Amino acid sequence: MATYKKRGNKPAKGNKVSIENQSTTAEVFNTLDETASKSEQWVEKNQKIIFGGLIAIAAVILAFLAYTKYIVEPNEKEAADELAYPKRYFEEAQNSTASVDSLYALSLNGADGKYGLVDIAENYSNTKAGNLAKYMSGIAFLKTGDYESAISYLSDFSSDDEVLAVLALGNIGDAFVEINQLEDGLKYYLDAANLNDNNFTTPLYLFRAGQLAMKLEKFDIAETSFSKIKNLYPKSDEAKFADIYIQRAQIAKK
């Protein structure tokens, strides 16, 4: 007769692990419950402060929206409307070949009870139109020989428009040259050349920087400026004369 061994009722090997897992899970949930309970208690204790903070944030947002809608936007529109009058004379002066001092004077000072560029730049300085009025004032002062005022207004102008920003720097350079502050003029020409790389203003201001550097006997700067024009902007008008000026700078250095 065959005999069979009876299997003993030993616990499965995985039971111990399972019990440990259950214990760890219980501890985690207990910790979470405690943390949640403490958070609830903290919120309950500080609810006045929390709600007060939320109300304050909402008030700031509403105040900002109201300020934008009822103050900023109307101010922008008013400034733009005011700018239309002097802008007409400024543009006429820019496009005219005749004597333009009187036109620039009208654009700067206004007439017939209308604001000029100076008034708009002062009274609407935080608007886009007021900022543009600073640039136009600077150009008008430059064209009429008030170079210090030109520097002041153009220095106060700022713009995301890279072309206008470059021209502002370049015109400040022109104004410094006119009052014989050549070192400052050179600095602004180089700044204008380096601000926005393009085929128009970059070679233009590199050329002016090179010429001024020659006058100041800064021949390395001059040679570098003219070489950049030759190598990087060969199709520019300034490139036609680059070789001549490079040779002059090299000879002057010896």
Summary of the structure (lengths in Angstrom):
residues: 254
radius of gyration: 36.3
end to end distance: 121.5
largest distance: 134.5
contacts: 727
relative contact order: 0.05
helix: 79%
strand: 0%
